[in-house]
Amino acid sequence: MPITEILEQNCQKYGNDIALVEINPDIQENRRVTWKEYELIEPNTLCHYRREITWNVFNEKANRFANMLISRGVKKGDKVAILLMNCLEWLPIYFGILKTGAIAVPLNFRYTSDEIKYCLDLSESDVLVFGPEFIGRVEEIAEDISKHRLLFYVGGNCPSFAEDYDRLTANFPSASPDIKITDDDYAAIYFSSGTTGFPKAILHKHMSLMHSAKVEQNHHGQTKDDVFLCIPPLYHTGAKMHWFGSLLVGGKAVLLRGVKPKTILEAVSSEGCSIVWLLVPWAQDILDAIECGDIKLSDYKLDQWRLMHIGAQPVPPSLITRWKKYFPHHQYDTNYGLSESIGPGCVHLGVENIHKVGAIGKAGYGWETKIVDENGNTVKCGDVGELAVKGPGVMTCYYNDPKATNDVLKEGWLYTGDMAQEDEDGFIFLVDRKKDVIISGGENLYPVQIEDFLRSHNAIKDAAVIGLPDKRLGEIAAAIIELKPDHKCTEEEINEFCNGLPRYKRPHKIIFADIPRNPTGKIEKTKLRQIYCGESVVAKQNKG
């Protein structure tokens, strides 16, 4: 059953119930309100704005957008890209795309204009839907990308190079379009990256989306009465696929724009949230705020909060020990996954296995796992090998990249690139990553991109970027820089130069030193990690 049918069912069963709530702690005076007037809420000392829609309105908005796209020539198999911050429009737009039989292509809101164009070209997207935060970036490439694409703008004051989403969709029918969709039809393209750092387009079928919903609901037991707090960006498979568990049972979800501890706890309190998915930095910040006295838990209504699950990066066991001190009644789970396996859940710890914190867990619902050597043979218990997973959520392919596809898909198994070992109880521990991707605050940083930028400095001979352990972010990017002979440069100058990078890609630490390379010219990053952080630091850490 395609996941669009679940939305239709929720509309029939729970039409007047609240489906989605958007909470934004920042007042946006220039944002057009089209669905329901923002409501000012003042719990404790902070104020924020709130919108909500019912399942009926959700479905109607998705249908109107679908019918508008169809009228403009969008057909089954076409691609429609989404470049939006989390907002009430995001998911109806996503489902509107799916209802046409087209393929939804969510884009990372951190992408530069060049990266946006690259991903639109790679995915062969026919349409781009974007919001006010991206006007400048899209305008830089609008002349190029609009030649063969439709550009729709969501928000007030539509720029001249795009068409107004609100005005257009208001004039189209709210009935579902008559497009037959099957589990074997293509549904979405998500972006990941290989060792070069360039994004790969990951193609999934409707079967994958539906399986992710079943996995999430099986692992965390969502009911109609649960309220899910969604903080991570919806372009991530993680955020959306966790929400799919709520979609499956018709439960309310809250989209929160803001990650401050008080903002999170106010949302949990005022909306009655029972399930919250956090990244490590946000959990760390909440605990730090409690311990320094900035937050008093007694000021909030938190008794209904039953589950805290966490993922997207290694989770220190010490964090969960601290968490249980202040929230002893909470169930805890961690989830491991990749965009290639439709996000979290192909491996998960399980709420009943908190005694195994530090492991990523066992094969998730409907999934198989194995740990293999270089020849694809299963290794012995306790030996280190590459983790491979198999199940209905494995991607179809890397779009337009058969070589990369063949490198990771072998006889139905997805080779993750993560090195792992299994203990005597069958729990899997990650011991290292084959790839050099740095996961900082839940975001992937690709060292090659940063290294290439650094090498453009006229005083830098060579550069290597590695991840160093960090209590709050999990890892931070450290740049080891080898200067050219007779050149001098300070840390301050390098930091100033790095202002040319997006903020999240800037190295947190600068180290001036020689860079070891092997006989084939590759940087010996294992040596660098041994020198600056020690390989044992990353052993058996958890990745979600």
Long-range contacts (C-beta under 8 A, 24 or more apart in sequence): 1-183, 1-210, 2-98, 2-181, 2-182, 2-183, 2-185, 2-187, 2-206, 2-209, 2-210, 3-98, 3-187, 3-206, 3-209, 3-210, 3-213, 3-244, 3-247, 4-95, 4-98, 4-99, 4-181, 4-206, 6-213, 6-247, 6-248, 7-55, 7-58, 7-59, 7-62, 7-95, 7-247, 8-59, 8-176, 10-55, 10-58, 10-59, 10-247, 10-250, 11-55, 11-56, 11-58, 11-59, 13-250, 14-55, 14-224, 14-250, 15-54, 15-55, 15-56, 16-54, 16-55, 16-56, 17-54, 17-55, 17-250, 17-252, 18-52, 18-53, 18-54, 18-252, 19-53, 19-54, 19-55, 19-57, 19-58, 19-250, 19-252, 19-253, 20-52, 20-53, 20-58, 20-88, 20-91, 20-252, 20-253, 20-254, 20-255, 21-50, 21-51, 21-52, 21-252, 21-253, 21-254, 21-255, 21-271, 22-50, 22-51, 22-52, 22-86, 22-87, 22-88, 22-254, 22-255, 22-257, 23-48, 23-49, 23-50, 23-254, 23-255, 23-256, 23-257, 23-258, 23-267, 23-271, 24-48, 24-49, 24-50, 24-257, 24-258, 25-49, 25-257, 25-258, 25-260, 25-263, 26-257, 26-258, 30-132, 30-156, 30-157, 31-132, 31-155, 31-156, 32-155, 32-156, 32-157, 32-166, 34-166, 35-61, 35-88, 41-270, 43-266, 43-269, 43-270, 44-262, 44-266, 44-299, 44-300, 46-262, 46-263, 46-266, 48-258, 48-263, 48-266, 51-88, 52-88, 53-88, 53-92, 55-250, 58-91, 58-92, 58-95, 59-95, 59-176, 60-174, 61-89, 61-92, 61-96, 61-169, 62-92, 62-93, 62-95, 62-96, 62-99, 63-96, 63-99, 63-173, 63-174, 63-175, 63-176, 63-177, 64-96, 64-169, 64-170, 64-172, 64-173, 64-174, 65-92, 65-93, 65-96, 65-97, 65-165, 65-169, 65-172, 66-96, 66-97, 66-99, 66-100, 66-176, 66-177, 66-179, 67-172, 67-173, 67-175, 67-177, 68-168, 68-169, 68-172, 69-96, 69-97, 69-100, 69-102, 69-127, 70-100, 70-177, 70-179, 71-172, 72-150, 74-100, 74-102, 74-126, 74-127, 74-150, 75-100, 75-101, 75-102, 76-100, 76-101, 76-102, 76-179, 76-185, 77-101, 77-102, 77-103, 77-186, 78-102, 78-103, 78-126, 78-127, 79-103, 79-104, 79-105, 79-123, 79-124, 79-125, 79-126, 79-127, 79-189, 80-104, 80-105, 80-125, 80-126, 80-127, 80-128, 80-129, 81-105, 81-106, 81-107, 81-119, 81-120, 81-123, 81-125, 81-127, 81-128, 81-129, 82-106, 82-107, 82-129, 82-235, 83-107, 83-109, 83-111, 83-116, 83-128, 83-129, 83-130, 83-131, 83-134, 83-138, 84-109, 84-129, 84-130, 84-131, 84-154, 84-234, 85-109, 85-131, 85-133, 85-233, 85-257, 86-230, 86-233, 86-234, 86-255, 86-256, 86-257, 87-131, 87-154, 87-255, 87-257, 88-255, 89-131, 89-154, 89-165, 90-234, 90-255, 91-234, 91-243, 93-129, 93-154, 93-165, 94-234, 94-240, 98-181, 98-187, 98-188, 98-206, 99-176, 99-177, 99-179, 99-181, 100-177, 100-179, 101-179, 101-180, 101-181, 101-185, 102-126, 103-186, 103-187, 103-188, 103-189, 103-203, 104-187, 104-188, 104-189, 105-188, 105-189, 105-201, 106-188, 106-190, 106-234, 106-235, 106-240, 107-191, 107-235, 108-191, 108-233, 108-235, 109-133, 109-134, 109-233, 109-235, 110-443, 110-502, 110-504, 111-137, 112-137, 112-502, 113-137, 113-138, 113-140, 113-141, 114-141, 115-199, 116-141, 116-145, 117-141, 117-144, 117-145, 118-198, 118-199, 119-191, 119-199, 119-201, 120-145, 120-149, 122-199, 122-201, 122-399, 122-400, 123-189, 123-201, 123-399, 124-399, 124-400, 125-149, 126-150, 127-151, 127-152, 128-152, 129-153, 129-154, 129-165, 130-154, 130-162, 131-155, 132-156, 132-157, 135-159, 138-162, 181-206, 182-206, 183-207, 183-210, 186-396, 189-399, 190-235, 190-237, 190-339, 191-339, 192-338, 192-339, 192-340, 192-444, 193-437, 193-444, 193-446, 194-404, 194-435, 195-435, 195-436, 195-448, 196-448, 197-446, 197-447, 197-448, 197-449, 200-398, 200-399, 200-401, 200-404, 201-398, 201-399, 201-400, 201-401, 202-339, 202-340, 202-395, 202-398, 202-399, 203-395, 203-396, 203-397, 203-398, 203-399, 204-342, 204-393, 204-395, 204-396, 205-396, 207-392, 208-342, 208-392, 208-393, 208-394, 208-395, 209-241, 209-244, 209-342, 211-342, 211-366, 211-391, 211-392, 211-393, 212-237, 212-241, 212-244, 212-342, 212-343, 212-345, 212-393, 213-241, 213-244, 213-245, 213-247, 213-248, 214-248, 214-365, 214-366, 215-241, 215-345, 215-346, 215-364, 215-365, 215-366, 215-367, 215-393, 216-241, 216-242, 216-244, 216-245, 216-248, 216-344, 216-345, 217-244, 217-245, 217-248, 217-249, 218-365, 219-245, 219-333, 219-335, 219-345, 219-348, 219-350, 219-364, 219-365, 220-245, 220-275, 220-307, 220-309, 220-333, 220-351, 222-246, 222-248, 222-249, 222-251, 222-275, 223-249, 223-251, 224-249, 224-250, 224-251, 225-251, 225-274, 226-251, 226-274, 226-275, 226-306, 227-251, 227-252, 227-253, 227-254, 227-271, 227-272, 227-273, 227-274, 227-275, 227-304, 228-252, 228-253, 228-254, 228-273, 228-274, 228-275, 228-276, 228-277, 229-253, 229-254, 229-256, 229-264, 229-267, 229-268, 229-271, 229-273, 229-275, 229-276, 229-277, 230-254, 230-255, 230-256, 230-277, 231-256, 231-258, 231-259, 231-264, 231-276, 231-277, 231-278, 231-279, 231-282, 232-277, 232-279, 232-312, 232-442, 236-312, 236-343, 237-337, 237-339, 237-342, 237-343, 237-344, 238-277, 238-311, 238-312, 238-335, 238-337, 238-343, 238-344, 238-544, 239-277, 240-343, 241-337, 241-342, 241-343, 241-344, 241-345, 242-277, 242-309, 242-343, 242-344, 246-275, 259-285, 260-285, 261-285, 261-286, 261-288, 261-289, 261-290, 261-294, 261-295, 262-289, 262-294, 262-295, 265-295, 265-297, 265-300, 265-302, 266-300, 268-300, 268-302, 268-305, 269-300, 269-301, 269-302, 270-301, 272-301, 272-304, 273-304, 273-305, 274-304, 274-305, 274-306, 274-307, 275-305, 275-306, 275-307, 275-309, 276-305, 276-307, 276-308, 276-309, 277-308, 277-309, 277-310, 277-311, 278-308, 278-309, 278-310, 279-310, 279-311, 279-312, 279-313, 279-441, 279-442, 280-310, 280-312, 280-313, 280-314, 280-315, 280-316, 280-319, 280-441, 280-442, 280-472, 280-473, 280-474, 281-441, 281-442, 281-472, 281-473, 281-474, 283-308, 283-310, 283-319, 283-323, 284-319, 284-471, 284-472, 285-472, 287-319, 287-322, 287-323, 287-326, 290-326, 297-326, 302-327, 305-330, 306-330, 306-331, 307-331, 307-332, 307-333, 307-351, 308-332, 309-333, 309-334, 309-335, 310-334, 310-544, 311-335, 311-336, 311-337, 311-344, 311-543, 311-544, 312-439, 312-442, 312-544, 313-439, 313-440, 313-441, 313-442, 313-473, 313-474, 313-475, 313-543, 313-544, 314-430, 314-439, 314-474, 314-475, 314-538, 314-541, 314-542, 314-543, 315-357, 315-474, 315-541, 315-542, 315-543, 315-544, 316-471, 316-474, 316-541, 316-542, 317-357, 317-358, 317-542, 320-354, 320-357, 321-357, 324-354, 332-357, 334-360, 334-361, 334-542, 334-544, 335-364, 335-544, 336-360, 336-361, 336-430, 336-542, 336-543, 336-544, 337-544, 338-414, 338-416, 339-395, 340-394, 340-395, 340-408, 340-414, 340-416, 341-367, 341-389, 341-391, 341-393, 341-394, 341-395, 341-414, 341-416, 342-393, 342-394, 342-395, 344-544, 345-393, 346-389, 346-391, 346-393, 347-387, 347-389, 347-428, 349-542, 353-427, 356-425, 356-427, 357-542, 358-429, 358-540, 358-541, 358-542, 359-423, 359-427, 359-428, 359-429, 359-540, 359-542, 360-420, 360-428, 360-429, 360-430, 360-542, 360-543, 360-544, 361-427, 361-428, 362-426, 362-427, 362-428, 363-389, 364-391, 366-391, 366-392, 366-393, 367-391, 367-393, 369-428, 370-413, 371-420, 371-421, 371-422, 371-428, 372-415, 376-410, 379-421, 381-422, 381-423, 381-424, 382-421, 382-422, 382-423, 382-424, 383-421, 384-419, 384-420, 384-421, 384-431, 384-432, 385-419, 385-420, 385-421, 386-415, 386-416, 386-417, 386-418, 386-419, 386-420, 386-434, 387-416, 387-418, 387-419, 387-420, 387-428, 387-430, 388-413, 388-414, 388-415, 388-416, 389-413, 389-414, 389-416, 390-414, 418-543, 429-540, 430-540, 430-541, 430-542, 430-543, 431-538, 431-539, 431-540, 432-535, 432-538, 432-539, 433-543, 436-466, 436-525, 438-465, 438-466, 438-467, 438-475, 438-476, 438-477, 439-467, 439-474, 439-475, 439-543, 440-467, 440-470, 440-473, 440-474, 440-475, 440-476, 440-477, 440-504, 441-472, 441-473, 441-474, 441-504, 442-474, 443-504, 445-477, 445-504, 445-505, 447-477, 449-505, 450-477, 450-479, 450-501, 450-505, 450-507, 451-479, 453-498, 453-500, 453-501, 454-479, 454-481, 454-494, 454-497, 454-498, 457-489, 457-494, 457-497, 458-484, 458-487, 459-483, 459-484, 459-487, 459-488, 459-489, 460-484, 460-489, 461-485, 461-487, 462-515, 463-515, 464-515, 464-523, 464-525, 464-528, 465-507, 466-525, 466-528, 466-529, 466-532, 466-533, 467-533, 468-508, 468-509, 468-532, 468-533, 469-533, 469-537, 469-538, 470-508, 476-507, 476-508, 476-509, 477-505, 477-506, 477-507, 477-508, 477-509, 478-507, 478-508, 478-509, 478-510, 478-511, 478-532, 479-507, 479-509, 479-510, 479-511, 480-511, 480-512, 480-513, 480-515, 480-528, 480-532, 481-510, 481-511, 481-512, 481-513, 482-512, 482-513, 482-514, 482-515, 483-512
